[in-house]
């Protein structure tokens, strides 16, 4: 019965994928809406397919075959050594098979995050190639370090740092790794045409459908509850009854983050901003994942409030001071929100001494290892084949240029008529 319950929770995760895809589409312009949805669906498929081929072999399972390096007289597990194509894995409802099922969805969700940062200028082919690198190497590597019995999880037993690095639902492996890849993509692609004036000031390019964005928020909540709950059961050994606490923590983090972002934008701009408030909601979800099984609801409220408050400031800071054009807010939402969620576990979670240091080691690994790695891989890909579309694609819209048809054929602009 508990296995069936876990399966049902895992089957909620696609709602998070659908919600994030709709949010990214709504935050972009109408002339690239179909391209955004097409890219989202294909990215999730490519990530899951590559994970099936080789990604799971690198991630592995706690206690499974792995590559071990001996340092200081202790064995440090750094890479899984399972067989490709899920060979040797009995897909029979066992905990191992449930991890496989959950990870097929999780890698797709993580790979979807950079789509928001590269919106309206990222070629479909390059997007899929980048996703193949992400699903086949970048994501499985860090996931192994925390969920596959890797060296970050061993910080407790090998180095006496609390329970080792803790992340029940993926604030690090899914959110932060996906968000840091989004940062790499935004750096490589450079801003959209017309985003920055000659003096360097960013121009507002509003999304075309706030209704999509807010509806997507509801879908993400459903998916996040399933993902956090299944992760807590499979990766931290939480009993099924603890799902109620996980769900409450997830909900409280999301709603408090939404309200914090809405209040801040109301104070700063005179009216609450719908897109930034929605981004705050998702940032709260991203931050909730790491500690969803160990925090109490009041602590989750604090986690959500801080995640929501950080979001509008981070979006502005990235645009204004770093000239990073991130149409979907993926970096502020997933990278910053995920890293804050990981840190919050060390601050709030009860446990033995050293837990905060274990979490800080994980954050340092994300910034010092995963960010340079994902940037380097995508830089090489861009060197082999430029990832950005031609200028005419941005003028006419990605829908017509790469798909040959728009998402809203009954509403054609002058540029779109002339493109035909």
Buried (B, 14 or more C-beta within 10 A) or exposed (E): EEBEBBBEBBBBBBBBBBBBBBBBBBBBBBBBBBBBBBBBBBBBBBBBBBBBBBBBBBBBBBEBEBEEEEEEEEBBBBBBBBEEEBEEBEEEEEBBBBBBBBBBBBBBBBBBBBBBBBBBBBBBEBBBBBBBBBBBBBBBBBBBBBBBBBBBBBBBEBBEBBBBBBBBBBBBBBBBBBBBBBBBBBBBBBBBEEBBEEEEEBEEBEBBBBEBBBBBBEBBBBBBBBBBBBBBBBBBEBEBEBBEBBBBBBBBBBBBBBBBBBBBBEEBEEEBBBBBBBBBBBBBBBBBBBBBBBBBEEBBBBBBBBBBBBBBBBBBBBBEEEBBBBBBBBBBBBBBBBBBBBBBBBBBBEBEEBBBBBBBBBBEBBBEEBBEBBBEBBBEBBEEEEBBBEEEBBBBBBBBBBBEEBBBEEEBEEEBEEBE
